[in-house]
């Protein structure tokens, strides 16, 4: 991400430099035709370059300040992520111990195995800058299967996925917040006729992730909690001007769509 930012700054500086050369050329032509001599022209050029230097210095200072701010923000985020791994590591090791104590082919052992796989992905893959789309898909499948085992109620859960390039790179743990919200604010509170329909489609270097679920009319649809705020911020930092996130509520139907360009 830092390389991308620096490359963008470099291109802006190059354009600014070219525009400056054009302006100087135009000034030289105008003054040469108007005065036909250099009297007073040297003083003008000196003043022009002083003002130009001050402007460029101010602009460069702002860019350096912006890069330092982004770097500090990234370091703080990484620190918070490392701190959050203390409990998950303990939890992950405990799950492995429980798995070894349970009877083979039991439903409880299957749940522990899936939860253990999710925890492993969250700890070891979640801290990476990029993961493959296939790994992210497997993580979502595990989560859905675990929830189907967990809830003892009839529901309609459909996961439609179509991926042309399973090795395409994507930022990890992008979709799980939206999926968790669908279960938490929808299926978990509905007595009957609950449904969650998920689509994950990848083609032409673009990914579209859509979730639709119903909820109780008495309840307020998904509010923007910490998870959604963090998701929006991560998208702004890693996919600037390369993503869209929309929310739609129609009576008791809640729909979210996330689209982004692949790197």
Kinemage of the C-alpha trace (Angstrom):
@kinemage 1
@onewidth
@group {chain A} dominant
@subgroup {mainchain}
@vectorlist {calphas} color= white
{ca unk a 1} P 0.000 0.000 0.000
{ca unk a 2} L 2.845 2.399 0.837
{ca unk a 3} L 4.473 1.742 -2.558
{ca unk a 4} L 1.214 2.545 -4.283
{ca unk a 5} L 0.896 5.841 -2.382
{ca unk a 6} L 4.495 6.843 -3.176
{ca unk a 7} L 4.029 5.967 -6.861
{ca unk a 8} L 0.941 8.165 -6.969
{ca unk a 9} L 2.836 11.078 -5.356
{ca unk a 10} L 5.683 10.645 -7.865
{ca unk a 11} L 3.297 10.918 -10.818
{ca unk a 12} L 1.714 14.056 -9.361
{ca unk a 13} L 5.151 15.681 -8.904
{ca unk a 14} L 6.123 14.817 -12.497
{ca unk a 15} L 2.936 16.398 -13.823
{ca unk a 16} L 3.478 19.494 -11.672
{ca unk a 17} L 7.039 19.795 -13.007
{ca unk a 18} L 5.901 19.568 -16.631
{ca unk a 19} L 3.180 22.192 -16.091
{ca unk a 20} L 5.747 24.494 -14.466
{ca unk a 21} L 8.064 24.218 -17.489
{ca unk a 22} L 5.188 25.111 -19.818
{ca unk a 23} L 4.289 28.154 -17.693
{ca unk a 24} L 7.924 29.371 -17.675
{ca unk a 25} L 8.113 28.966 -21.461
{ca unk a 26} L 4.924 30.962 -21.960
{ca unk a 27} L 6.159 33.712 -19.623
{ca unk a 28} L 9.460 33.940 -21.534
{ca unk a 29} L 7.686 34.254 -24.878
{ca unk a 30} L 5.214 36.889 -23.630
{ca unk a 31} L 7.833 39.072 -21.954
{ca unk a 32} L 10.292 38.757 -24.855
{ca unk a 33} L 7.649 39.877 -27.358
{ca unk a 34} L 6.374 42.665 -25.101
{ca unk a 35} L 9.624 44.250 -23.941
{ca unk a 36} L 12.153 42.959 -26.477
{ca unk a 37} L 14.845 43.267 -23.830
{ca unk a 38} L 15.768 41.850 -20.413
{ca unk a 39} L 15.356 45.005 -18.321
{ca unk a 40} L 13.201 44.149 -15.312
{ca unk a 41} L 12.736 40.624 -16.604
{ca unk a 42} L 15.448 39.109 -14.368
{ca unk a 43} L 13.762 40.542 -11.269
{ca unk a 44} L 10.428 39.063 -12.355
{ca unk a 45} L 11.925 35.620 -12.948
{ca unk a 46} L 13.659 35.715 -9.556
{ca unk a 47} L 10.388 36.607 -7.801
{ca unk a 48} L 8.544 33.919 -9.783
{ca unk a 49} L 10.978 31.179 -8.754
{ca unk a 50} L 10.913 32.278 -5.108
{ca unk a 51} L 7.115 31.998 -5.060
{ca unk a 52} L 7.297 28.703 -6.956
{ca unk a 53} L 9.829 27.293 -4.472
{ca unk a 54} L 7.659 28.284 -1.502
{ca unk a 55} L 4.597 26.682 -3.120
{ca unk a 56} L 6.427 23.426 -3.944
{ca unk a 57} L 8.022 23.261 -0.481
{ca unk a 58} L 4.611 23.720 1.175
{ca unk a 59} L 3.056 21.045 -1.049
{ca unk a 60} L 5.891 18.543 -0.412
{ca unk a 61} L 5.607 19.152 3.346
{ca unk a 62} L 1.882 18.337 3.229
{ca unk a 63} L 2.537 15.130 1.270
{ca unk a 64} L 5.253 13.968 3.675
{ca unk a 65} L 2.955 14.716 6.609
{ca unk a 66} L 0.167 12.702 4.947
{ca unk a 67} L 2.468 9.691 4.350
{ca unk a 68} L 3.723 9.781 7.966
{ca unk a 69} L 0.120 9.931 9.228
{ca unk a 70} L -0.857 6.889 7.128
{ca unk a 71} L 2.216 4.984 8.336
{ca unk a 72} L 1.408 5.742 11.985
{ca unk a 73} L -2.189 4.685 11.481
{ca unk a 74} L -1.071 1.391 9.910
{ca unk a 75} L 1.323 0.730 12.820
{ca unk a 76} L -1.431 1.406 15.379
{ca unk a 77} L -3.766 -0.962 13.531
{ca unk a 78} L -1.088 -3.687 13.476
{ca unk a 79} L -0.464 -3.185 17.205
{ca unk a 80} L -4.169 -3.564 17.998
{ca unk a 81} L -4.273 -6.692 15.853
{ca unk a 82} L -1.311 -8.207 17.702
{ca unk a 83} L -2.925 -7.440 21.063
{ca unk a 84} L -6.151 -9.084 19.930
{ca unk a 85} L -4.266 -12.318 19.177
{ca unk a 86} L -3.516 -13.119 22.832
{ca unk a 87} L -6.955 -14.573 23.603
{ca unk a 88} L -7.476 -16.217 20.177
{ca unk a 89} L -4.203 -18.150 20.556
{ca unk a 90} L -5.341 -19.478 23.933
{ca unk a 91} L -8.765 -20.273 22.498
{ca unk a 92} L -7.237 -22.012 19.461
{ca unk a 93} L -5.019 -24.287 21.588
{ca unk a 94} L -7.941 -25.119 23.883
{ca unk a 95} L -10.081 -26.139 20.908
{ca unk a 96} L -7.378 -28.513 19.700
{ca unk a 97} L -7.289 -30.165 23.126
{ca unk a 98} L -11.088 -30.525 23.180
{ca unk a 99} L -11.038 -32.042 19.695
{ca unk a 100} L -8.654 -34.760 20.868
{ca unk a 101} L -10.909 -35.649 23.817
{ca unk a 102} L -14.135 -36.051 21.834
{ca unk a 103} L -15.490 -39.210 20.242
{ca unk a 104} L -14.756 -39.767 16.577
{ca unk a 105} L -17.472 -38.925 14.013
{ca unk a 106} L -19.503 -36.945 16.569
{ca unk a 107} L -21.309 -33.711 15.627
{ca unk a 108} L -19.587 -31.910 18.487
{ca unk a 109} L -16.172 -32.911 17.149
{ca unk a 110} L -17.144 -31.627 13.704
{ca unk a 111} L -18.119 -28.270 15.210
{ca unk a 112} L -14.842 -27.982 17.095
{ca unk a 113} L -12.881 -28.844 13.943
{ca unk a 114} L -14.619 -26.162 11.889
{ca unk a 115} L -14.233 -23.588 14.641
{ca unk a 116} L -10.564 -24.505 14.966
{ca unk a 117} L -10.052 -24.054 11.213
{ca unk a 118} L -11.730 -20.633 11.365
{ca unk a 119} L -9.588 -19.565 14.292
{ca unk a 120} L -6.423 -20.709 12.521
{ca unk a 121} L -7.382 -18.702 9.435
{ca unk a 122} L -8.213 -15.621 11.509
{ca unk a 123} L -4.912 -15.716 13.409
{ca unk a 124} L -2.424 -16.695 10.717
{ca unk a 125} L -4.040 -15.534 7.468
{ca unk a 126} L -5.916 -12.536 8.854
{ca unk a 127} L -2.686 -10.671 9.622
{ca unk a 128} L -1.455 -10.937 6.019
{ca unk a 129} L -1.912 -8.132 3.500
{ca unk a 130} L -3.391 -10.509 0.915
{ca unk a 131} L -4.968 -13.963 0.721
{ca unk a 132} L -6.378 -15.923 -2.189
{ca unk a 133} L -10.056 -15.676 -3.008
{ca unk a 134} L -10.305 -19.461 -2.599
{ca unk a 135} L -9.052 -19.288 1.007
{ca unk a 136} L -11.550 -16.547 1.809
{ca unk a 137} L -14.317 -18.626 0.227
{ca unk a 138} L -13.388 -21.696 2.329
{ca unk a 139} L -13.464 -19.534 5.459
{ca unk a 140} L -16.996 -18.357 4.661
{ca unk a 141} L -18.124 -21.928 3.962
{ca unk a 142} L -16.824 -23.067 7.351
{ca unk a 143} L -18.651 -20.234 9.079
{ca unk a 144} L -21.956 -21.017 7.357
{ca unk a 145} L -21.699 -24.759 8.057
{ca unk a 146} L -20.889 -24.046 11.701
{ca unk a 147} L -23.921 -21.780 12.039
{ca unk a 148} L -26.173 -24.394 10.434
{ca unk a 149} L -25.054 -26.900 13.069
{ca unk a 150} L -25.422 -24.343 15.853
{ca unk a 151} L -28.989 -23.174 15.166
{ca unk a 152} L -31.695 -25.743 15.820
{ca unk a 153} L -34.331 -24.159 13.587
{ca unk a 154} L -35.483 -24.566 10.026
{ca unk a 155} L -34.037 -21.868 7.778
{ca unk a 156} L -33.196 -21.195 4.145
{ca unk a 157} L -29.468 -20.564 3.776
{ca unk a 158} L -28.127 -20.437 0.229
{ca unk a 159} L -24.554 -19.676 -0.766
{ca unk a 160} L -24.034 -19.206 -4.482
{ca unk a 161} L -20.411 -18.734 -5.526
{ca unk a 162} L -18.803 -18.527 -8.949
{ca unk a 163} L -15.083 -17.745 -9.123
{ca unk a 164} L -13.118 -17.671 -12.371
{ca unk a 165} L -9.723 -17.140 -10.748
{ca unk a 166} L -9.464 -18.813 -7.298
{ca unk a 167} L -5.885 -17.522 -6.913
{ca unk a 168} L -6.895 -13.879 -7.230
{ca unk a 169} L -5.620 -11.779 -4.303
{ca unk a 170} L -7.924 -10.060 -1.847
{ca unk a 171} L -7.632 -8.397 1.547
{ca unk a 172} L -8.450 -11.034 4.230
{ca unk a 173} L -11.615 -11.113 6.352
{ca unk a 174} L -13.506 -8.650 4.168
{ca unk a 175} L -16.853 -10.430 3.911
{ca unk a 176} L -17.183 -12.060 7.313
{ca unk a 177} L -18.517 -8.918 9.057
{ca unk a 178} L -21.411 -8.693 6.602
{ca unk a 179} L -22.124 -12.410 6.936
{ca unk a 180} L -22.043 -12.296 10.741
{ca unk a 181} L -24.518 -9.410 10.755
{ca unk a 182} L -26.948 -11.373 8.578
{ca unk a 183} L -27.013 -14.202 11.130
{ca unk a 184} L -26.970 -11.967 14.198
{ca unk a 185} L -29.699 -9.522 13.151
{ca unk a 186} L -31.713 -11.889 10.998
{ca unk a 187} L -31.834 -15.641 11.494
{ca unk a 188} L -30.965 -15.517 15.204
{ca unk a 189} L -34.053 -13.444 16.087
{ca unk a 190} L -36.604 -14.962 13.729
{ca unk a 191} L -38.868 -17.756 14.932
{ca unk a 192} L -39.680 -19.087 11.444
{ca unk a 193} L -39.208 -18.488 7.711
{ca unk a 194} L -35.712 -17.076 8.218
{ca unk a 195} L -33.516 -16.915 5.153
{ca unk a 196} L -30.046 -15.745 4.158
{ca unk a 197} L -29.038 -15.700 0.507
{ca unk a 198} L -25.380 -15.056 -0.328
{ca unk a 199} L -23.729 -14.498 -3.704
{ca unk a 200} L -19.981 -14.320 -4.261
{ca unk a 201} L -19.174 -13.729 -7.928
{ca unk a 202} L -15.731 -13.030 -9.396
{ca unk a 203} L -15.008 -12.274 -13.047
{ca unk a 204} L -13.106 -9.738 -15.122
{ca unk a 205} L -10.938 -8.730 -12.139
{ca unk a 206} L -13.967 -7.690 -10.078
{ca unk a 207} L -15.649 -9.281 -7.058
{ca unk a 208} L -19.297 -8.824 -6.112
{ca unk a 209} L -20.477 -9.999 -2.700
{ca unk a 210} L -24.218 -9.718 -2.001
{ca unk a 211} L -26.163 -10.787 1.085
{ca unk a 212} L -29.923 -10.616 1.518
{ca unk a 213} L -31.743 -11.621 4.714
{ca unk a 214} L -35.056 -10.988 6.437
{ca unk a 215} L -35.534 -9.702 9.983
{ca unk a 216} L -38.273 -9.055 12.540
{ca unk a 217} L -40.308 -5.957 11.735
{ca unk a 218} L -40.151 -4.869 15.368
{ca unk a 219} L -36.385 -4.705 15.187
{ca unk a 220} L -34.229 -1.944 13.776
{ca unk a 221} L -32.227 -3.220 10.771
{ca unk a 222} L -28.485 -3.665 11.125
{ca unk a 223} L -26.981 -0.590 12.739
{ca unk a 224} L -23.469 0.524 11.875
{ca unk a 225} L -21.418 -1.004 14.668
{ca unk a 226} L -17.673 -1.168 15.168
{ca unk a 227} L -17.347 -4.007 12.664
{ca unk a 228} L -18.909 -2.043 9.802
{ca unk a 229} L -16.924 1.089 10.661
{ca unk a 230} L -13.682 -0.903 10.603
{ca unk a 231} L -14.665 -2.541 7.313
{ca unk a 232} L -15.335 0.858 5.695
{ca unk a 233} L -12.022 2.221 6.933
{ca unk a 234} L -10.072 -0.804 5.648
{ca unk a 235} L -11.735 -0.479 2.247
{ca unk a 236} L -10.841 3.229 2.102
{ca unk a 237} L -7.191 2.496 2.875
{ca unk a 238} L -6.645 -0.520 0.610
{ca unk a 239} L -9.231 -0.002 -2.153
{ca unk a 240} L -9.473 3.802 -2.583
{ca unk a 241} L -11.867 4.634 -5.438
{ca unk a 242} L -11.908 0.919 -6.298
{ca unk a 243} L -14.878 -0.306 -4.276
{ca unk a 244} L -18.539 0.352 -3.522
{ca unk a 245} L -20.550 -0.655 -0.445
{ca unk a 246} L -24.325 -0.200 -0.432
{ca unk a 247} L -27.144 -1.032 2.001
{ca unk a 248} L -30.826 -1.366 1.138
{ca unk a 249} L -33.832 -1.906 3.433
{ca unk a 250} L -37.278 -2.808 2.091
{ca unk a 251} L -39.901 -3.554 4.769
{ca unk a 252} L -38.304 -6.562 6.557
{ca unk a 253} L -35.655 -7.320 3.908
{ca unk a 254} L -32.059 -6.186 4.371
{ca unk a 255} L -29.597 -6.291 1.476
{ca unk a 256} L -25.888 -5.455 1.346
{ca unk a 257} L -23.671 -5.336 -1.722
{ca unk a 258} L -19.886 -4.988 -1.745
{ca unk a 259} L -18.059 -4.636 -5.050
{ca unk a 260} L -14.333 -4.142 -5.499
{ca unk a 261} L -11.579 -4.319 -8.084
{ca unk a 262} L -9.008 -7.078 -7.676
{ca unk a 263} L -5.337 -6.169 -7.330
